[in-house]
Amino acid sequence: MKVNELKLLVIDALEDIKAEDIQVLDVTTMTDVTDFMIIATGKSTRQVKALANQVTSQAKAAGIQPLGVEGENVGEWALVDLGDVIAHIMTPQTRTTYNLEKLWSVPETVDASE
């Protein structure tokens, strides 16, 4: 499966169970670990768990075995690692606390005079 197809599969799985504020970050120039990080919010720990399960189930149905799934037992923050795409699913409070969007949007060039 191509990376763009995998990205769409994850987005569709998240939308199926009403994830909120889905953000797709292209991190190809920042890390060799993955190409895309998809960040989404679940309204509750129960929804975060359900969203992580849905992403995992949809990936498996498409023949993709997740490399790892973390945090789905607690439900504050779940991570589904599909290799080229990593999904971070968090409660609103956890998402605000860690602010991954800001962390992964560091400018590529820094002016030395600043």
Helices and strands as residue ranges (DSSP letters): H 3-16, E 20-26, E 36-41, H 45-61, E 68-70, E 77-81, E 85-90, H 92-98, H 100-103
